[in-house]
């Protein structure tokens, strides 16, 4: 009997240790790679943690010195924008449960974050290769976007909070000198009582992208308008990708508002189909990077840029002397309407579909700033290798 009790105690201690150290490389790598394909989700794909879905990552970093230097400015932005919340703050007081790989808590769905500290470090070190290859006068940024479960995981899934914290710490600790950190993880942590994430969609909300772009612009030293200077648009009845993949009735029965913000400055957005990299011959030219999806129920995230595969050039009438290249996954799409208010030219290429050498693009367009704007799954899973691919075309 004593042997049986000892074995049971050993099992319980081992289980507790595994949960507490959920982001250890062996555990997290197997979770991420066995449950998800190696590529990230697109606007129409499902969450990275679902079977047969792509995996995706976004990261953002900023140094503590930069944060402290402009703390008053950050506070001003927060107070102005908090009143813009389009619906009640997210709340996940109920215990969580899984439906077809989607974590449900109350009326909120979340994709669960699996990544490894070794992949996070590899992503950071890869940006070091980009730093070495770029001219010294070109500024390079890492902007990685956390997933909702890194903030809102219920108590019985609290290990997901640890996953997120450790993954982002690994990125920040390994970013080499010359790669500027846009710290989205801690930035958004201060806004979790606002609708920065949807309840039914695996991406992030425009409000969060507004905050993220503001932090990028602060670090870059370019002016950035207050949220009140954008035209706010609201579409009701939105039920997004998390319902599509989970079929959880609680998500279907609790639709939400989809909110986006329209910049008021003049600009032109040129769209190039996959495979067309002739900057003089766009496949489509529009007066906006935003698309009207009033007739769509689940695909409203495609309001931003319309589709992942487009290569996009946004030309503004600003005179900042700054040209920005964004290498992104689908999380980066939501940045488009905001960066259109801060840079002269913005070139946006998806790391999964852009089939040219990224360094040549930076040189050709005369970029002054380059940002990798990706989700946590891209930076902390295997998909960061698409960033390496752009160096070798």
N, C-alpha and C positions, 0 to 999 in steps of 0.2 A: 504493500500500500504506500509506504514512504517513497519508494522508487517512482510510483505512478504520480504522486503529488509533486515530486521533484521535476519530473518530465513536464508536467503541466505548467509549473512555474517557469521553467526554462522557455517553453513555447510562448507564454504570455510576455515575458521580458523581451524575447526576440521580436515578436510582433510589434510591441510598443516602440522598440528601437527603430524598426523599419519605417514606421509611420512618422516618427520624429525626424528621421533623416531622409525624407522622401526624395530629395534632389540629389542623393549620392549618385555618382555616375552610372554604376551598374544598374541600379533600379530604374532611374529615370530614362536611361538610354533604351532599355528594353521596353518600357512602357510606351515611349514615344514612337519607336520604330516598329513595334509589333502592331500597334493600333492605328497607325497612320501611314499613308504613303509619303514619299520623300519630298513631294512638292507641296507648296502652300495652297490654301483655298483661294479661289477667286470670289468675286462678288456674288456669283451664283452657286459656287461650291459650298459644301458643308463645313462644319467645324473641323479643325485639324485633328482632334482627338477621336473622331468618329471612324469606324472601319470604312475603308475604301475612300476616305476623304483626303484631301491634300493637307499638308501641315504648313503653317504660316507663322511668321514672327515679326515683331516690331520692337525697336528699342530707342530710348531717348535718354540723354545724359546732359548734366550741367554741373560745373564745379561748385563747391560750397562757397568759394570766394565770389564767384559771379552772382550766386544767389544772394549773398549778404550785401553785396555792393548795391543791388537794386531792389532791396526788400520793400522799400516804400512804393516803388513802381509796381511791383507784383501785387501788393496789397490793393492798390488802386484798381488794377484790372479785375481782381477778384470781386471787389465790392460792386463794380459796375455790372459785371456779368452774372452775378448770382441771382439777380432779379429776373434774368432772362429765362429761367427754368420753365420749360413748356409744359411740364406735368409733375406730379408729386415725386419727391426723391425716391430712389430705389430703396426697397427694404427687403431683407431676406431673413426675417426672424424665425421662420419655420425651419425644421430640420430638412436637410436636403435628401434627394433620392435621384436615381438615374433612370432615364427613359431613352433607350436606344443610344446610349453613350452621351446624352445631354444631361447635365446636372440641373435639376429643378429645385428651387427654393421659393416657397410662396408662389407668386405669379411671375417669377423671373427664371429664365433659362440662362445657362452659362456653358461654354465649352471649358473642359478641364485642361489645365496647363500641365503638359509634360515636357520637360526639357532637361538638359544636363549642364552642369557647371563646366565640363570639359568642352562642350560645343560652344557655350557662351564665351569661354576664353579663346577658342579658335576663331570665332567671329571677330572678337576684338583685335586679335593678332593679325587677322586678314586685313582689317582696315589699316593696320600698320604698313602692309605691303602697298596699299593704295597711297598712303601718305608718302612713302619713299618714291613712288612713281610719279606723283603729281609735282608740278612746279611749286616752289616754296611759297609763292604769293597767292596760291589758291587755298582757300580755307576748306577744311574737311570736317564734317559733323556726323555723329551717330545719333539717330533718333529712333529708339525702339519703343514700341507701344505695348504695354501690358494687356492681358486679357482680363475680362471682368471678374473671373474667379480669383484673381490675385488680390482683389479688394472685397468681394462680396460673398466669398465662400461661407456657407453656414458652418455652425460649430462642429458638426459631425464630419465635415470635410475640411477642417481647418488646416490640415497639412498642405493644402493648395496655397495657402497664404505663405507658408514657409518656402514652397517651391519658388514662388514668384520672387520673394525677397532674396533668396540665395542666388537665383539665376541672374538677377539684375546686379547684385553685388559683384558677381564674377565678371560680368561685362565691364563694369566701371573700374574694377581693380586691375584689369588687363589691357585697357585701352592705352595705347602708347602715346607719348608726347606728340603733340601736333594734331591729334584727333580730338575735336571739341565735343564735350558731352552735353547733350540736350536731355536733361534728367526728367523724363516724362513720368517715370514711376513715382517719384516723390512729389512731382508737380500735381498729378491727378489725385494723389492721396489726400490732398487738401480740399478736394472738390467732390468727395464721394457722396455728399448729401445733395448733389445736383445731378441732373440726368445726363451724365457723361457717357453712359453705356445704355444701349437698348435692353429691353427685357426679352425680346423675341428674336434677336439678330446677333450673329457672332462677331460683328465688327464693333466699331465705336461710334458714338454720336458726333455730330458736327460741333457741338459745344466743346467737347474734349479736343477735337482737332483745332478749334480756335485757340484754346489755351496752349496747345503744343506749338502752333505756329508763332504765337506770341513769345514763347520762350526761345524758339529758334531766332526770331528777329531781334530779341533783346541781346542774345549772345553775339549775333552777327553785327549788331549796331546799326540796324536800319529801322526807320519809323514804321509803326504798325497801328492801324486805326482801332478805336474802341468798338466793341461789338454793336453799340447803338448806331454806328455808321453803316452797318449792313442792313439790308432789307430781310426781315425774318419771314420765312414761308413755312406753313404748317400743313401737313397732310395727315388726316386722321385715319383710323382703321388699319394701321400698319401691323402686319403679322409676318415676321421675317424668317430667315433661314433656319433658326433653331426649331421652329415648329415644323418646317418642311422635312427636317431629318428626324425629329423625335416623334412627330404626330401626337405630342402631348396635348390633351384637350384643354388643360389649364392655360396654355399659351394661346391656343386658338380662341378661347372664350374671353381673353383679356387683351384685346388689341391695344396698340399705343399710338401716340403721335410720332410722325416722322418729321423732324424739323431740320431745315437747312437755311443758310444765310447767303444772300446774294450780294456780291460786292457792287458798289455804286460807281466805281471808276471805270473808264472805258478801256477795253482790251479786246484782243482778237485771239481766239483759240483755233489752232490748226491741228487737225487730226490726221495721222498717217497710219494706214492699215499695216498689220504685221508684214514685214518684208519690204516695205517701202520706206527707205531712209533718205530719199531725195528731198531735202528741206525746201526746194523750190517748187515741189509738186505735191501739196497735201491732198488727201482724198476727200477732206471735208473741212470747211472753214465756218466757224460760228462766232457769234458775238459773245458767247459765254461758254465756260467749261462745264456748266450745269445742264442737265437734261430734264425735261418734264416727264415725270413718271406717274402722273395723276391717275392713269388707268391701270397701273400695276399694283398688286397687293404685296407680293413677297420680294420683289426686286428693287425696292426703292433705294437701296444703297448705291445702285448704279446711276443714281442722280449725279454722282460725282464722276465725271469723265466718261460716262456711258458704258465703258467696258474696260477690262484690265489690259487687253492686248494692244490698245492704241499707243503709239508713240505720239506725244502731244507737245506742241510749242505754243506757249502763251506769251503774246507780245503786248506789253502795256504801254501807256503813254507817260509813265513815270520817268524820272530822271535821277535815279539813284546811283548810276554807274555800276550796278551790281547785276550779274547774270547768274542764275541758279540752275544747277542740274540736280534733279531728284531721281535717284535710283530707288525703286520702291517695290513692295508687293501691294495687295489690294488695300491694306490699311492706309497706305500713302495717298490713295485717291482722294480721301476727304480733306487733305491739305490744300488741294488745288485752288478753290475759291478764295482762300485766305492768303496764300503766297502771291496771288495775282494782285494784291494790294500793296506789295512791299518790294518787289524786284522789277527791273526793266524787262527782262526776259526769263522765262522759266521753261526748262526742257524736262519732260517727265518720261522716264523709261522704266518699264516693268522688268525686274531682274530675271524673270522666268521666260520672257518672250522676246527680249531685245537681243537680236542676233548680230551684233557688231561689237567691236572693241570699245569698251566704255571710256578708256583714256582718250581715244581718238575723238569721241563725241565731245568730251570736255574741252579738248584743244580746238576743235573745229568751231564751236559756238562761242569761244572766248569766255568760258565760265570763270567767275571769280569765287564762286561758292559751290560746293558739292555736298549733298546730304544723302545718307542712306537712311530711308524712312521705312522701317519694316516692323512686322509684329514680333512678339516674343518667340513664336515658334520658328520664325526664320532665323533669328539670331541664336536661339538655344537648341534648335534641332539640327537636322542635316541640310536644310535648304539654304543655309548661309553659303553653301558651296556654289550657288548660282552667282554670288558676288565675285567669287574667285574666277568663275567662267568668263566674266566680262573683261578680266585682265588678259585673257589668253586667246581671244578671238583673233 
